[in-house]
């Protein structure tokens, strides 16, 4: 196996860090909303305890990641708003 590939074992904690309860609560809330059909498209960015990051998205029912219809436009707008909010927070905006 490539030494840069870290095998993921469900429930494993490779660095011994404690689980972030706020993340777990948010994921459980999002899972409930997705199961009920409220969430129809999804994008995420994560920071892992080994210093790596990950990003991805799941397309909405229009099934095109960039040039689709209403669902894709909503997802793209949400990603841009998140980027804007993150940049404001990183730059010290006291509202974030």
Protein Blocks (a to p, Z undefined) as FASTA:
>chain_A
ZZkbccddehiafkopacdfklmmmmmmmmmmmmnomambdcdddddfkopacddddddf
kopaklmcfklmmmmmmmmmmmmmmmmmmnopakZZ
